[in-house]
Every structure is written in C-alpha cells, then in structure tokens.
C-alpha cells in the first residue's frame, strides 16, 4: 500500500505551487519594466549624442521621456 498525502498536504502543495507561480509572474513583469526603462534611457542618451553621460534633460514634450516616466511609475508599483 502506498502512502498517499493527506488532503491538507495536497492543499498546502497546491498553495505553495500557486505562490511560486505568482512570484515568477511578478518577477517577469518587473524585469520587463526594467529592461524597457533601460532601453529608453539608452535611446535618450543616443539623442544627446553621448552614451557615457547621464541623461540631462527632462522635456515633458519628448515621447521617450514620457514613456520612461510611465515605466518608472510601473516599476515602483510592481517592485
């Protein structure tokens, strides 16, 4: 006869698996936002003509600036 897990043990295993799945999804979203934020930053630096300097402007009319601001907000909410 095999030792079968109790109903409680099964429920605990299912809950643990669900927690892990939710954490992985959250990390995936966080990494996607970080990647987008960094990519947009690089694009801003290219617009300045120098990839080694910090981004110097904060022009609210700039679509890249606006996208980076939104992604920064998403990162704050996700992280």
mmCIF file of the N, C-alpha and C atoms, coordinates in Angstrom:
data_MODEL
# 
_entry.id   MODEL 
# 
loop_
_atom_site.group_PDB 
_atom_site.id 
_atom_site.type_symbol 
_atom_site.label_atom_id 
_atom_site.label_alt_id 
_atom_site.label_comp_id 
_atom_site.label_asym_id 
_atom_site.label_entity_id 
_atom_site.label_seq_id 
_atom_site.pdbx_PDB_ins_code 
_atom_site.Cartn_x 
_atom_site.Cartn_y 
_atom_site.Cartn_z 
_atom_site.occupancy 
_atom_site.B_iso_or_equiv 
_atom_site.pdbx_formal_charge 
_atom_site.auth_seq_id 
_atom_site.auth_comp_id 
_atom_site.auth_asym_id 
_atom_site.auth_atom_id 
_atom_site.pdbx_PDB_model_num 
ATOM 1   N N  . UNK A 1 1  ? 0.825  -1.180 0.000   1.00 0.00 ? 1  UNK A N  1 
ATOM 2   C CA . UNK A 1 1  ? 0.000  0.000  0.000   1.00 0.00 ? 1  UNK A CA 1 
ATOM 3   C C  . UNK A 1 1  ? 0.880  1.258  0.000   1.00 0.00 ? 1  UNK A C  1 
ATOM 4   N N  . UNK A 1 2  ? 0.549  2.220  -0.811  1.00 0.00 ? 2  UNK A N  1 
ATOM 5   C CA . UNK A 1 2  ? 1.330  3.446  -0.912  1.00 0.00 ? 2  UNK A CA 1 
ATOM 6   C C  . UNK A 1 2  ? 0.872  4.454  0.134   1.00 0.00 ? 2  UNK A C  1 
ATOM 7   N N  . UNK A 1 3  ? 1.829  5.240  0.584   1.00 0.00 ? 3  UNK A N  1 
ATOM 8   C CA . UNK A 1 3  ? 1.481  6.347  1.474   1.00 0.00 ? 3  UNK A CA 1 
ATOM 9   C C  . UNK A 1 3  ? 1.008  7.506  0.620   1.00 0.00 ? 3  UNK A C  1 
ATOM 10  N N  . UNK A 1 4  ? -0.247 7.812  0.704   1.00 0.00 ? 4  UNK A N  1 
ATOM 11  C CA . UNK A 1 4  ? -0.800 8.939  -0.049  1.00 0.00 ? 4  UNK A CA 1 
ATOM 12  C C  . UNK A 1 4  ? -0.824 10.158 0.856   1.00 0.00 ? 4  UNK A C  1 
ATOM 13  N N  . UNK A 1 5  ? -0.524 11.340 0.291   1.00 0.00 ? 5  UNK A N  1 
ATOM 14  C CA . UNK A 1 5  ? -0.582 12.547 1.120   1.00 0.00 ? 5  UNK A CA 1 
ATOM 15  C C  . UNK A 1 5  ? -2.020 12.835 1.542   1.00 0.00 ? 5  UNK A C  1 
ATOM 16  N N  . UNK A 1 6  ? -2.125 13.429 2.692   1.00 0.00 ? 6  UNK A N  1 
ATOM 17  C CA . UNK A 1 6  ? -3.458 13.792 3.181   1.00 0.00 ? 6  UNK A CA 1 
ATOM 18  C C  . UNK A 1 6  ? -4.017 14.942 2.341   1.00 0.00 ? 6  UNK A C  1 
ATOM 19  N N  . UNK A 1 7  ? -5.282 15.178 2.497   1.00 0.00 ? 7  UNK A N  1 
ATOM 20  C CA . UNK A 1 7  ? -5.939 16.276 1.775   1.00 0.00 ? 7  UNK A CA 1 
ATOM 21  C C  . UNK A 1 7  ? -5.277 17.602 2.141   1.00 0.00 ? 7  UNK A C  1 
ATOM 22  N N  . UNK A 1 8  ? -4.956 17.767 3.406   1.00 0.00 ? 8  UNK A N  1 
ATOM 23  C CA . UNK A 1 8  ? -4.305 19.005 3.867   1.00 0.00 ? 8  UNK A CA 1 
ATOM 24  C C  . UNK A 1 8  ? -2.942 19.184 3.213   1.00 0.00 ? 8  UNK A C  1 
ATOM 25  N N  . UNK A 1 9  ? -2.175 18.107 3.136   1.00 0.00 ? 9  UNK A N  1 
ATOM 26  C CA . UNK A 1 9  ? -0.854 18.171 2.496   1.00 0.00 ? 9  UNK A CA 1 
ATOM 27  C C  . UNK A 1 9  ? -0.982 18.529 1.019   1.00 0.00 ? 9  UNK A C  1 
ATOM 28  N N  . UNK A 1 10 ? -1.991 17.962 0.357   1.00 0.00 ? 10 UNK A N  1 
ATOM 29  C CA . UNK A 1 10 ? -2.228 18.301 -1.060  1.00 0.00 ? 10 UNK A CA 1 
ATOM 30  C C  . UNK A 1 10 ? -2.559 19.779 -1.217  1.00 0.00 ? 10 UNK A C  1 
ATOM 31  N N  . UNK A 1 11 ? -3.426 20.271 -0.343  1.00 0.00 ? 11 UNK A N  1 
ATOM 32  C CA . UNK A 1 11 ? -3.803 21.690 -0.412  1.00 0.00 ? 11 UNK A CA 1 
ATOM 33  C C  . UNK A 1 11 ? -2.590 22.586 -0.192  1.00 0.00 ? 11 UNK A C  1 
ATOM 34  N N  . UNK A 1 12 ? -1.743 22.214 0.764   1.00 0.00 ? 12 UNK A N  1 
ATOM 35  C CA . UNK A 1 12 ? -0.549 23.018 1.042   1.00 0.00 ? 12 UNK A CA 1 
ATOM 36  C C  . UNK A 1 12 ? 0.399  23.007 -0.162  1.00 0.00 ? 12 UNK A C  1 
ATOM 37  N N  . UNK A 1 13 ? 0.530  21.869 -0.817  1.00 0.00 ? 13 UNK A N  1 
ATOM 38  C CA . UNK A 1 13 ? 1.388  21.788 -2.010  1.00 0.00 ? 13 UNK A CA 1 
ATOM 39  C C  . UNK A 1 13 ? 0.833  22.645 -3.143  1.00 0.00 ? 13 UNK A C  1 
ATOM 40  N N  . UNK A 1 14 ? -0.470 22.627 -3.312  1.00 0.00 ? 14 UNK A N  1 
ATOM 41  C CA . UNK A 1 14 ? -1.102 23.443 -4.358  1.00 0.00 ? 14 UNK A CA 1 
ATOM 42  C C  . UNK A 1 14 ? -0.920 24.923 -4.048  1.00 0.00 ? 14 UNK A C  1 
ATOM 43  N N  . UNK A 1 15 ? -1.108 25.312 -2.793  1.00 0.00 ? 15 UNK A N  1 
ATOM 44  C CA . UNK A 1 15 ? -0.922 26.717 -2.417  1.00 0.00 ? 15 UNK A CA 1 
ATOM 45  C C  . UNK A 1 15 ? 0.516  27.163 -2.642  1.00 0.00 ? 15 UNK A C  1 
ATOM 46  N N  . UNK A 1 16 ? 1.465  26.317 -2.277  1.00 0.00 ? 16 UNK A N  1 
ATOM 47  C CA . UNK A 1 16 ? 2.878  26.657 -2.468  1.00 0.00 ? 16 UNK A CA 1 
ATOM 48  C C  . UNK A 1 16 ? 3.193  26.813 -3.954  1.00 0.00 ? 16 UNK A C  1 
ATOM 49  N N  . UNK A 1 17 ? 2.681  25.908 -4.780  1.00 0.00 ? 17 UNK A N  1 
ATOM 50  C CA . UNK A 1 17 ? 2.913  25.995 -6.227  1.00 0.00 ? 17 UNK A CA 1 
ATOM 51  C C  . UNK A 1 17 ? 2.301  27.276 -6.785  1.00 0.00 ? 17 UNK A C  1 
ATOM 52  N N  . UNK A 1 18 ? 1.131  27.657 -6.300  1.00 0.00 ? 18 UNK A N  1 
ATOM 53  C CA . UNK A 1 18 ? 0.477  28.884 -6.766  1.00 0.00 ? 18 UNK A CA 1 
ATOM 54  C C  . UNK A 1 18 ? 1.274  30.116 -6.342  1.00 0.00 ? 18 UNK A C  1 
ATOM 55  N N  . UNK A 1 19 ? 1.788  30.118 -5.127  1.00 0.00 ? 19 UNK A N  1 
ATOM 56  C CA . UNK A 1 19 ? 2.627  31.239 -4.667  1.00 0.00 ? 19 UNK A CA 1 
ATOM 57  C C  . UNK A 1 19 ? 3.850  31.396 -5.555  1.00 0.00 ? 19 UNK A C  1 
ATOM 58  N N  . UNK A 1 20 ? 4.491  30.287 -5.861  1.00 0.00 ? 20 UNK A N  1 
ATOM 59  C CA . UNK A 1 20 ? 5.682  30.325 -6.714  1.00 0.00 ? 20 UNK A CA 1 
ATOM 60  C C  . UNK A 1 20 ? 5.331  30.865 -8.090  1.00 0.00 ? 20 UNK A C  1 
ATOM 61  N N  . UNK A 1 21 ? 4.203  30.420 -8.652  1.00 0.00 ? 21 UNK A N  1 
ATOM 62  C CA . UNK A 1 21 ? 3.780  30.888 -9.978  1.00 0.00 ? 21 UNK A CA 1 
ATOM 63  C C  . UNK A 1 21 ? 3.536  32.394 -9.973  1.00 0.00 ? 21 UNK A C  1 
ATOM 64  N N  . UNK A 1 22 ? 2.861  32.893 -8.946  1.00 0.00 ? 22 UNK A N  1 
ATOM 65  C CA . UNK A 1 22 ? 2.562  34.325 -8.851  1.00 0.00 ? 22 UNK A CA 1 
ATOM 66  C C  . UNK A 1 22 ? 3.854  35.132 -8.692  1.00 0.00 ? 22 UNK A C  1 
ATOM 67  N N  . UNK A 1 23 ? 4.791  34.630 -7.880  1.00 0.00 ? 23 UNK A N  1 
ATOM 68  C CA . UNK A 1 23 ? 6.067  35.325 -7.705  1.00 0.00 ? 23 UNK A CA 1 
ATOM 69  C C  . UNK A 1 23 ? 6.831  35.396 -9.019  1.00 0.00 ? 23 UNK A C  1 
ATOM 70  N N  . UNK A 1 24 ? 6.842  34.309 -9.759  1.00 0.00 ? 24 UNK A N  1 
ATOM 71  C CA . UNK A 1 24 ? 7.553  34.290 -11.045 1.00 0.00 ? 24 UNK A CA 1 
ATOM 72  C C  . UNK A 1 24 ? 6.928  35.264 -12.035 1.00 0.00 ? 24 UNK A C  1 
ATOM 73  N N  . UNK A 1 25 ? 5.600  35.314 -12.067 1.00 0.00 ? 25 UNK A N  1 
ATOM 74  C CA . UNK A 1 25 ? 4.928  36.269 -12.952 1.00 0.00 ? 25 UNK A CA 1 
ATOM 75  C C  . UNK A 1 25 ? 5.297  37.697 -12.574 1.00 0.00 ? 25 UNK A C  1 
ATOM 76  N N  . UNK A 1 26 ? 5.290  37.983 -11.284 1.00 0.00 ? 26 UNK A N  1 
ATOM 77  C CA . UNK A 1 26 ? 5.643  39.320 -10.812 1.00 0.00 ? 26 UNK A CA 1 
ATOM 78  C C  . UNK A 1 26 ? 7.067  39.687 -11.168 1.00 0.00 ? 26 UNK A C  1 
ATOM 79  N N  . UNK A 1 27 ? 7.996  38.737 -10.996 1.00 0.00 ? 27 UNK A N  1 
ATOM 80  C CA . UNK A 1 27 ? 9.389  38.997 -11.359 1.00 0.00 ? 27 UNK A CA 1 
ATOM 81  C C  . UNK A 1 27 ? 9.530  39.212 -12.858 1.00 0.00 ? 27 UNK A C  1 
ATOM 82  N N  . UNK A 1 28 ? 8.785  38.440 -13.635 1.00 0.00 ? 28 UNK A N  1 
ATOM 83  C CA . UNK A 1 28 ? 8.833  38.611 -15.086 1.00 0.00 ? 28 UNK A CA 1 
ATOM 84  C C  . UNK A 1 28 ? 8.390  40.000 -15.493 1.00 0.00 ? 28 UNK A C  1 
ATOM 85  N N  . UNK A 1 29 ? 7.322  40.490 -14.871 1.00 0.00 ? 29 UNK A N  1 
ATOM 86  C CA . UNK A 1 29 ? 6.842  41.841 -15.167 1.00 0.00 ? 29 UNK A CA 1 
ATOM 87  C C  . UNK A 1 29 ? 7.870  42.881 -14.732 1.00 0.00 ? 29 UNK A C  1 
ATOM 88  N N  . UNK A 1 30 ? 8.449  42.686 -13.556 1.00 0.00 ? 30 UNK A N  1 
ATOM 89  C CA . UNK A 1 30 ? 9.458  43.616 -13.059 1.00 0.00 ? 30 UNK A CA 1 
ATOM 90  C C  . UNK A 1 30 ? 10.647 43.689 -14.012 1.00 0.00 ? 30 UNK A C  1 
ATOM 91  N N  . UNK A 1 31 ? 11.149 42.522 -14.432 1.00 0.00 ? 31 UNK A N  1 
ATOM 92  C CA . UNK A 1 31 ? 12.290 42.501 -15.347 1.00 0.00 ? 31 UNK A CA 1 
ATOM 93  C C  . UNK A 1 31 ? 11.947 43.146 -16.690 1.00 0.00 ? 31 UNK A C  1 
ATOM 94  N N  . UNK A 1 32 ? 10.727 42.937 -17.171 1.00 0.00 ? 32 UNK A N  1 
ATOM 95  C CA . UNK A 1 32 ? 10.314 43.544 -18.440 1.00 0.00 ? 32 UNK A CA 1 
ATOM 96  C C  . UNK A 1 32 ? 10.282 45.064 -18.319 1.00 0.00 ? 32 UNK A C  1 
ATOM 97  N N  . UNK A 1 33 ? 9.774  45.582 -17.203 1.00 0.00 ? 33 UNK A N  1 
ATOM 98  C CA . UNK A 1 33 ? 9.737  47.032 -16.989 1.00 0.00 ? 33 UNK A CA 1 
ATOM 99  C C  . UNK A 1 33 ? 11.154 47.594 -16.870 1.00 0.00 ? 33 UNK A C  1 
ATOM 100 N N  . UNK A 1 34 ? 12.027 46.896 -16.147 1.00 0.00 ? 34 UNK A N  1 
ATOM 101 C CA . UNK A 1 34 ? 13.410 47.363 -16.004 1.00 0.00 ? 34 UNK A CA 1 
ATOM 102 C C  . UNK A 1 34 ? 14.101 47.414 -17.363 1.00 0.00 ? 34 UNK A C  1 
ATOM 103 N N  . UNK A 1 35 ? 13.906 46.373 -18.160 1.00 0.00 ? 35 UNK A N  1 
ATOM 104 C CA . UNK A 1 35 ? 14.535 46.329 -19.481 1.00 0.00 ? 35 UNK A CA 1 
ATOM 105 C C  . UNK A 1 35 ? 14.046 47.481 -20.361 1.00 0.00 ? 35 UNK A C  1 
ATOM 106 N N  . UNK A 1 36 ? 12.738 47.719 -20.341 1.00 0.00 ? 36 UNK A N  1 
ATOM 107 C CA . UNK A 1 36 ? 12.182 48.807 -21.150 1.00 0.00 ? 36 UNK A CA 1 
ATOM 108 C C  . UNK A 1 36 ? 12.713 50.157 -20.677 1.00 0.00 ? 36 UNK A C  1 
ATOM 109 N N  . UNK A 1 37 ? 12.759 50.373 -19.360 1.00 0.00 ? 37 UNK A N  1 
ATOM 110 C CA . UNK A 1 37 ? 13.271 51.623 -18.800 1.00 0.00 ? 37 UNK A CA 1 
ATOM 111 C C  . UNK A 1 37 ? 14.710 51.853 -19.249 1.00 0.00 ? 37 UNK A C  1 
ATOM 112 N N  . UNK A 1 38 ? 15.533 50.823 -19.162 1.00 0.00 ? 38 UNK A N  1 
ATOM 113 C CA . UNK A 1 38 ? 16.943 50.954 -19.557 1.00 0.00 ? 38 UNK A CA 1 
ATOM 114 C C  . UNK A 1 38 ? 17.094 51.182 -21.055 1.00 0.00 ? 38 UNK A C  1 
ATOM 115 N N  . UNK A 1 39 ? 16.287 50.484 -21.850 1.00 0.00 ? 39 UNK A N  1 
ATOM 116 C CA . UNK A 1 39 ? 16.349 50.664 -23.308 1.00 0.00 ? 39 UNK A CA 1 
ATOM 117 C C  . UNK A 1 39 ? 15.975 52.092 -23.698 1.00 0.00 ? 39 UNK A C  1 
ATOM 118 N N  . UNK A 1 40 ? 14.931 52.620 -23.052 1.00 0.00 ? 40 UNK A N  1 
ATOM 119 C CA . UNK A 1 40 ? 14.529 54.001 -23.337 1.00 0.00 ? 40 UNK A CA 1 
ATOM 120 C C  . UNK A 1 40 ? 15.602 54.992 -22.886 1.00 0.00 ? 40 UNK A C  1 
ATOM 121 N N  . UNK A 1 41 ? 16.265 54.685 -21.785 1.00 0.00 ? 41 UNK A N  1 
ATOM 122 C CA . UNK A 1 41 ? 17.361 55.548 -21.323 1.00 0.00 ? 41 UNK A CA 1 
ATOM 123 C C  . UNK A 1 41 ? 18.492 55.596 -22.326 1.00 0.00 ? 41 UNK A C  1 
ATOM 124 N N  . UNK A 1 42 ? 18.810 54.442 -22.891 1.00 0.00 ? 42 UNK A N  1 
ATOM 125 C CA . UNK A 1 42 ? 19.850 54.386 -23.919 1.00 0.00 ? 42 UNK A CA 1 
ATOM 126 C C  . UNK A 1 42 ? 19.446 55.209 -25.138 1.00 0.00 ? 42 UNK A C  1 
ATOM 127 N N  . UNK A 1 43 ? 18.169 55.130 -25.485 1.00 0.00 ? 43 UNK A N  1 
ATOM 128 C CA . UNK A 1 43 ? 17.675 55.920 -26.619 1.00 0.00 ? 43 UNK A CA 1 
ATOM 129 C C  . UNK A 1 43 ? 17.803 57.415 -26.331 1.00 0.00 ? 43 UNK A C  1 
ATOM 130 N N  . UNK A 1 44 ? 17.523 57.813 -25.107 1.00 0.00 ? 44 UNK A N  1 
ATOM 131 C CA . UNK A 1 44 ? 17.689 59.223 -24.724 1.00 0.00 ? 44 UNK A CA 1 
ATOM 132 C C  . UNK A 1 44 ? 19.156 59.638 -24.856 1.00 0.00 ? 44 UNK A C  1 
ATOM 133 N N  . UNK A 1 45 ? 20.050 58.789 -24.378 1.00 0.00 ? 45 UNK A N  1 
ATOM 134 C CA . UNK A 1 45 ? 21.478 59.099 -24.457 1.00 0.00 ? 45 UNK A CA 1 
ATOM 135 C C  . UNK A 1 45 ? 21.927 59.215 -25.911 1.00 0.00 ? 45 UNK A C  1 
ATOM 136 N N  . UNK A 1 46 ? 21.414 58.356 -26.766 1.00 0.00 ? 46 UNK A N  1 
ATOM 137 C CA . UNK A 1 46 ? 21.751 58.463 -28.195 1.00 0.00 ? 46 UNK A CA 1 
ATOM 138 C C  . UNK A 1 46 ? 21.280 59.798 -28.755 1.00 0.00 ? 46 UNK A C  1 
ATOM 139 N N  . UNK A 1 47 ? 20.097 60.237 -28.318 1.00 0.00 ? 47 UNK A N  1 
ATOM 140 C CA . UNK A 1 47 ? 19.581 61.533 -28.764 1.00 0.00 ? 47 UNK A CA 1 
ATOM 141 C C  . UNK A 1 47 ? 20.472 62.681 -28.324 1.00 0.00 ? 47 UNK A C  1 
ATOM 142 N N  . UNK A 1 48 ? 21.104 62.528 -27.166 1.00 0.00 ? 48 UNK A N  1 
ATOM 143 C CA . UNK A 1 48 ? 22.046 63.543 -26.672 1.00 0.00 ? 48 UNK A CA 1 
ATOM 144 C C  . UNK A 1 48 ? 23.376 63.463 -27.408 1.00 0.00 ? 48 UNK A C  1 
ATOM 145 N N  . UNK A 1 49 ? 23.638 62.298 -28.031 1.00 0.00 ? 49 UNK A N  1 
ATOM 146 C CA . UNK A 1 49 ? 24.889 62.119 -28.745 1.00 0.00 ? 49 UNK A CA 1 
ATOM 147 C C  . UNK A 1 49 ? 26.008 61.562 -27.885 1.00 0.00 ? 49 UNK A C  1 
ATOM 148 N N  . UNK A 1 50 ? 25.683 61.070 -26.687 1.00 0.00 ? 50 UNK A N  1 
ATOM 149 C CA . UNK A 1 50 ? 26.724 60.532 -25.816 1.00 0.00 ? 50 UNK A CA 1 
ATOM 150 C C  . UNK A 1 50 ? 26.134 59.433 -24.941 1.00 0.00 ? 50 UNK A C  1 
ATOM 151 N N  . UNK A 1 51 ? 26.624 58.207 -25.119 1.00 0.00 ? 51 UNK A N  1 
ATOM 152 C CA . UNK A 1 51 ? 26.129 57.068 -24.339 1.00 0.00 ? 51 UNK A CA 1 
ATOM 153 C C  . UNK A 1 51 ? 26.777 56.975 -22.961 1.00 0.00 ? 51 UNK A C  1 
ATOM 154 N N  . UNK A 1 52 ? 27.790 57.786 -22.691 1.00 0.00 ? 52 UNK A N  1 
ATOM 155 C CA . UNK A 1 52 ? 28.502 57.693 -21.420 1.00 0.00 ? 52 UNK A CA 1 
ATOM 156 C C  . UNK A 1 52 ? 28.040 58.704 -20.376 1.00 0.00 ? 52 UNK A C  1 
ATOM 157 N N  . UNK A 1 53 ? 27.254 59.653 -20.782 1.00 0.00 ? 53 UNK A N  1 
ATOM 158 C CA . UNK A 1 53 ? 26.797 60.698 -19.866 1.00 0.00 ? 53 UNK A CA 1 
ATOM 159 C C  . UNK A 1 53 ? 25.407 60.393 -19.338 1.00 0.00 ? 53 UNK A C  1 
ATOM 160 N N  . UNK A 1 54 ? 25.118 60.948 -18.185 1.00 0.00 ? 54 UNK A N  1 
ATOM 161 C CA . UNK A 1 54 ? 23.787 60.824 -17.608 1.00 0.00 ? 54 UNK A CA 1 
ATOM 162 C C  . UNK A 1 54 ? 22.787 61.594 -18.472 1.00 0.00 ? 54 UNK A C  1 
ATOM 163 N N  . UNK A 1 55 ? 21.542 61.156 -18.446 1.00 0.00 ? 55 UNK A N  1 
ATOM 164 C CA . UNK A 1 55 ? 20.509 61.834 -19.217 1.00 0.00 ? 55 UNK A CA 1 
ATOM 165 C C  . UNK A 1 55 ? 20.285 63.217 -18.603 1.00 0.00 ? 55 UNK A C  1 
ATOM 166 N N  . UNK A 1 56 ? 20.433 64.254 -19.423 1.00 0.00 ? 56 UNK A N  1 
ATOM 167 C CA . UNK A 1 56 ? 20.463 65.613 -18.906 1.00 0.00 ? 56 UNK A CA 1 
ATOM 168 C C  . UNK A 1 56 ? 19.144 66.361 -19.006 1.00 0.00 ? 56 UNK A C  1 
ATOM 169 N N  . UNK A 1 57 ? 18.226 65.897 -19.803 1.00 0.00 ? 57 UNK A N  1 
ATOM 170 C CA . UNK A 1 57 ? 17.017 66.692 -19.998 1.00 0.00 ? 57 UNK A CA 1 
ATOM 171 C C  . UNK A 1 57 ? 15.800 65.997 -19.403 1.00 0.00 ? 57 UNK A C  1 
ATOM 172 N N  . UNK A 1 58 ? 14.771 66.785 -19.228 1.00 0.00 ? 58 UNK A N  1 
ATOM 173 C CA . UNK A 1 58 ? 13.503 66.244 -18.732 1.00 0.00 ? 58 UNK A CA 1 
ATOM 174 C C  . UNK A 1 58 ? 12.359 66.933 -19.475 1.00 0.00 ? 58 UNK A C  1 
ATOM 175 N N  . UNK A 1 59 ? 12.446 66.905 -20.774 1.00 0.00 ? 59 UNK A N  1 
ATOM 176 C CA . UNK A 1 59 ? 11.467 67.567 -21.619 1.00 0.00 ? 59 UNK A CA 1 
ATOM 177 C C  . UNK A 1 59 ? 10.168 66.771 -21.617 1.00 0.00 ? 59 UNK A C  1 
ATOM 178 N N  . UNK A 1 60 ? 9.132  67.355 -21.072 1.00 0.00 ? 60 UNK A N  1 
ATOM 179 C CA . UNK A 1 60 ? 7.850  66.649 -20.979 1.00 0.00 ? 60 UNK A CA 1 
ATOM 180 C C  . UNK A 1 60 ? 7.185  66.472 -22.351 1.00 0.00 ? 60 UNK A C  1 
ATOM 181 N N  . UNK A 1 61 ? 7.658  67.177 -23.367 1.00 0.00 ? 61 UNK A N  1 
ATOM 182 C CA . UNK A 1 61 ? 7.126  67.009 -24.715 1.00 0.00 ? 61 UNK A CA 1 
ATOM 183 C C  . UNK A 1 61 ? 7.781  65.832 -25.440 1.00 0.00 ? 61 UNK A C  1 
ATOM 184 N N  . UNK A 1 62 ? 8.843  65.310 -24.886 1.00 0.00 ? 62 UNK A N  1 
ATOM 185 C CA . UNK A 1 62 ? 9.586  64.221 -25.514 1.00 0.00 ? 62 UNK A CA 1 
ATOM 186 C C  . UNK A 1 62 ? 8.851  62.889 -25.266 1.00 0.00 ? 62 UNK A C  1 
ATOM 187 N N  . UNK A 1 63 ? 8.517  62.153 -26.329 1.00 0.00 ? 63 UNK A N  1 
ATOM 188 C CA . UNK A 1 63 ? 7.799  60.887 -26.136 1.00 0.00 ? 63 UNK A CA 1 
ATOM 189 C C  . UNK A 1 63 ? 8.613  59.859 -25.350 1.00 0.00 ? 63 UNK A C  1 
ATOM 190 N N  . UNK A 1 64 ? 9.925  59.860 -25.513 1.00 0.00 ? 64 UNK A N  1 
ATOM 191 C CA . UNK A 1 64 ? 10.764 58.913 -24.769 1.00 0.00 ? 64 UNK A CA 1 
ATOM 192 C C  . UNK A 1 64 ? 10.753 59.268 -23.291 1.00 0.00 ? 64 UNK A C  1 
ATOM 193 N N  . UNK A 1 65 ? 10.849 60.550 -22.987 1.00 0.00 ? 65 UNK A N  1 
ATOM 194 C CA . UNK A 1 65 ? 10.787 60.975 -21.582 1.00 0.00 ? 65 UNK A CA 1 
ATOM 195 C C  . UNK A 1 65 ? 9.467  60.530 -20.963 1.00 0.00 ? 65 UNK A C  1 
ATOM 196 N N  . UNK A 1 66 ? 8.381  60.722 -21.687 1.00 0.00 ? 66 UNK A N  1 
ATOM 197 C CA . UNK A 1 66 ? 7.065  60.335 -21.179 1.00 0.00 ? 66 UNK A CA 1 
ATOM 198 C C  . UNK A 1 66 ? 6.964  58.826 -20.972 1.00 0.00 ? 66 UNK A C  1 
ATOM 199 N N  . UNK A 1 67 ? 7.513  58.037 -21.895 1.00 0.00 ? 67 UNK A N  1 
ATOM 200 C CA . UNK A 1 67 ? 7.499  56.579 -21.749 1.00 0.00 ? 67 UNK A CA 1 
ATOM 201 C C  . UNK A 1 67 ? 8.330  56.151 -20.540 1.00 0.00 ? 67 UNK A C  1 
ATOM 202 N N  . UNK A 1 68 ? 9.515  56.763 -20.376 1.00 0.00 ? 68 UNK A N  1 
ATOM 203 C CA . UNK A 1 68 ? 10.367 56.421 -19.228 1.00 0.00 ? 68 UNK A CA 1 
ATOM 204 C C  . UNK A 1 68 ? 9.675  56.780 -17.917 1.00 0.00 ? 68 UNK A C  1 
ATOM 205 N N  . UNK A 1 69 ? 8.971  57.893 -17.881 1.00 0.00 ? 69 UNK A N  1 
ATOM 206 C CA . UNK A 1 69 ? 8.253  58.299 -16.677 1.00 0.00 ? 69 UNK A CA 1 
ATOM 207 C C  . UNK A 1 69 ? 7.173  57.276 -16.349 1.00 0.00 ? 69 UNK A C  1 
ATOM 208 N N  . UNK A 1 70 ? 6.454  56.806 -17.364 1.00 0.00 ? 70 UNK A N  1 
ATOM 209 C CA . UNK A 1 70 ? 5.415  55.803 -17.140 1.00 0.00 ? 70 UNK A CA 1 
ATOM 210 C C  . UNK A 1 70 ? 6.030  54.485 -16.668 1.00 0.00 ? 70 UNK A C  1 
ATOM 211 N N  . UNK A 1 71 ? 7.110  54.057 -17.302 1.00 0.00 ? 71 UNK A N  1 
ATOM 212 C CA . UNK A 1 71 ? 7.750  52.800 -16.912 1.00 0.00 ? 71 UNK A CA 1 
ATOM 213 C C  . UNK A 1 71 ? 8.308  52.920 -15.497 1.00 0.00 ? 71 UNK A C  1 
ATOM 214 N N  . UNK A 1 72 ? 8.861  54.064 -15.140 1.00 0.00 ? 72 UNK A N  1 
ATOM 215 C CA . UNK A 1 72 ? 9.363  54.266 -13.771 1.00 0.00 ? 72 UNK A CA 1 
ATOM 216 C C  . UNK A 1 72 ? 8.226  54.110 -12.772 1.00 0.00 ? 72 UNK A C  1 
ATOM 217 N N  . UNK A 1 73 ? 7.064  54.655 -13.100 1.00 0.00 ? 73 UNK A N  1 
ATOM 218 C CA . UNK A 1 73 ? 5.897  54.516 -12.243 1.00 0.00 ? 73 UNK A CA 1 
ATOM 219 C C  . UNK A 1 73 ? 5.482  53.048 -12.142 1.00 0.00 ? 73 UNK A C  1 
ATOM 220 N N  . UNK A 1 74 ? 5.472  52.328 -13.285 1.00 0.00 ? 74 UNK A N  1 
ATOM 221 C CA . UNK A 1 74 ? 5.127  50.909 -13.286 1.00 0.00 ? 74 UNK A CA 1 
ATOM 222 C C  . UNK A 1 74 ? 6.113  50.100 -12.444 1.00 0.00 ? 74 UNK A C  1 
ATOM 223 N N  . UNK A 1 75 ? 7.391  50.453 -12.534 1.00 0.00 ? 75 UNK A N  1 
ATOM 224 C CA . UNK A 1 75 ? 8.408  49.764 -11.727 1.00 0.00 ? 75 UNK A CA 1 
ATOM 225 C C  . UNK A 1 75 ? 8.155  49.970 -10.241 1.00 0.00 ? 75 UNK A C  1 
ATOM 226 N N  . UNK A 1 76 ? 7.796  51.173 -9.868  1.00 0.00 ? 76 UNK A N  1 
ATOM 227 C CA . UNK A 1 76 ? 7.512  51.463 -8.469  1.00 0.00 ? 76 UNK A CA 1 
ATOM 228 C C  . UNK A 1 76 ? 6.314  50.647 -7.973  1.00 0.00 ? 76 UNK A C  1 
ATOM 229 N N  . UNK A 1 77 ? 5.295  50.550 -8.812  1.00 0.00 ? 77 UNK A N  1 
ATOM 230 C CA . UNK A 1 77 ? 4.098  49.800 -8.440  1.00 0.00 ? 77 UNK A CA 1 
ATOM 231 C C  . UNK A 1 77 ? 4.360  48.293 -8.423  1.00 0.00 ? 77 UNK A C  1 
ATOM 232 N N  . UNK A 1 78 ? 5.182  47.801 -9.364  1.00 0.00 ? 78 UNK A N  1 
ATOM 233 C CA . UNK A 1 78 ? 5.459  46.363 -9.456  1.00 0.00 ? 78 UNK A CA 1 
ATOM 234 C C  . UNK A 1 78 ? 6.413  45.923 -8.351  1.00 0.00 ? 78 UNK A C  1 
ATOM 235 N N  . UNK A 1 79 ? 7.459  46.735 -8.136  1.00 0.00 ? 79 UNK A N  1 
ATOM 236 C CA . UNK A 1 79 ? 8.502  46.354 -7.170  1.00 0.00 ? 79 UNK A CA 1 
ATOM 237 C C  . UNK A 1 79 ? 8.070  46.595 -5.811  1.00 0.00 ? 79 UNK A C  1 
# 
